[in-house]
Amino acid sequence: MSQILVIDDEVGIRELLSEILTDEGHDVVTAEDAASARVRRDAARPDLVLLDIWMPDTDGVTLLKEWAAAGQLTMPVVMMSGHATIDTAVEATRIGAVGFLEKPIGMQKLLASVKQALDRAPRQSSVLSLAAFPRSAALKDLRRRLEQVAGKSRTVLLRAPTGSITELAARTLQPAGKAWIDLGHDSNPLTLDLMVQSAGGVLYCSELSRLTRLQQKNLAFAMERLERHNLRLVAATVLDAAQLAAQGWEEDLLKALFDISIGLPSLAELKDDIPDLAAHILTQLIEAGDAPNRRLAVAAQNALRLHPWPEGYDQLKSTVKSLALAALEEEIGADDVQHLLTPGAAALPQVPPGILPEMLALPLREAREMFERLYFEYHLKIEGGSMTRLADKSGLERTHLYRKLKDLGLRNAPVEKP
């Protein structure tokens, strides 16, 4: 049968539901609060969750939102409460709950709700959005700006540097369970039937400059009908309107697209958020069945944070997937990251801080002369050419200092006037 996670802070309810469902042949796991529910959900990967709304640490609706935002709402969830309002039930359904049980829960109603939830078509893996990162000030502010603009306009243009988090930002505006149409992946004309079927969803374009002429026509066709079919368009580009116009884009279409835009940060600007981004990407891969159960060690997260990521967010996603598939242990370590991102680097010792790598390739005498030349050039500038101050700084007698500068080819260095 199925594995069911029952989450309720009342021990009596947990025991009663567990007993009924066990008698029906189900494997039941219980949790008394949100903290333990997170742990047991990750460990058990249940087929169904019965989730109480009122709990002491985090309420059920908030936990549901958390799972949805992190791409973990991959199982049906039935909410339970004895005091919930209609608004609460509607909100839970909007987020992704498939049912609602009012307490006290009768056995027949319980079994009917469980059967109905389990009989539903298997859920697709949830998508990752900015809502999964409440601890990041930058991503939290970006999410607020996106939602604020989306409240006033059905078209949002993302001005994004190469390799930015365009899809992550766009997914933030996709309502739970609604359609996602990638205009850049479809070579066929956009039809009215598809727009009607996709009502409430999002039309997306990751880069305007890559659209073909037919796809540009699809974009223009859609923009004229967004309001009528309750759709939203989220498009991104690294180019400005003049550059797109030079590619042959129609002026009126560009004017409409660039009417309202939001700038996105580069991945380099989100350096401190990279460990959290990587952890959520890994969780999503595991939930979708695309990777075995793996976790990133703290040292591995730090190694990812320090990498420059010249190819941006897509490179980070492919790196995390490669690490998850290739790691021999459940924990992905810093060595795994290093071997993937800088192959062969582990065979060489790290260059000491403050030393030029090319200096270490020279014979000792030449390396010493190179250092001394850099040293005296630097301090001559700092001391304004004063030989007295330079002698004090270097600890050399003036006669020795003059000879040293001559040997290093610095005879014409400025000296103090008597």
Buried (B, 14 or more C-beta within 10 A) or exposed (E): EBBBBBBBBBEEBBEBBBEBBEEBEBBBBBBBBBBBBBEBBBEBBBBBBBBBBBBEEBBBBBBBBBBBBBBBBBBBBBBBBBEBEEEBBEBBBEBBBBBBBBBEBEEEEBEEBBEEBBEEEEBEBBBBBBBBBEEBEBBBEBBEBBEEBBEEEBBBBBBBBEBBBBBBBBBBBBEBBBBBBEBBEEEEEBEEEBBEEBEEBBBBBBBBEEBEEEBBBBBBBBBEEBEEBBBBBBBBBBBEBEEBBEEEBEEEBBEBBBEBBBEBBBBBEBBEBBBBBBBBBBBBBBBEEEBEEBBBBEBBBBBBBEBEBEEBBBBBBEBBBBBBEEBEEEEBBBEBBBBBBEEEEEEEEEEEEEEEEEBEEBEEEEBEBBBBBEEBBEBBEEBEBBBEBBBEBBEBEEEEBBEBBEEBEBEEBEBEEE
